[in-house]
Amino acid sequence: NSILSFACDVDDTGRPLNGAERYECRFPLGGAPPVDASWSLSLNHRPPHRELLLHRYALSDRDRLQPEPNGELALKIQHTPPSSGLAANWLPAPLGDFGVVLRLHAPKDAALTGAWRPPLVRRIEPHGK
């Protein structure tokens, strides 16, 4: 069984990921990681327990993730809980700079050939900006 990993420590504009911001990793309908086993999105370094509001360091397809009404899957990466009530899709981020790793266990050909690429991590603009 092989594992394909994609590491990310910057957002879609090239700014370092930082716990002071809110981010989203959105998989379009039908665009989930192509795997024969499972996939996970995790913090690339496990911070001390006291730094996270939940002791959760990863989300995976084995969790009870909640798709959006249009079928897309939006994973929230931020220090504070998401206001939308999507705690199931929340990867708590530590304060300060951090990175995430998307791991594909037994990736399918689309991931191995580059036909499938992971979505970019996008910073969510604060309300009113």
Disulfide bonds with the S-S distance in Angstrom:
none
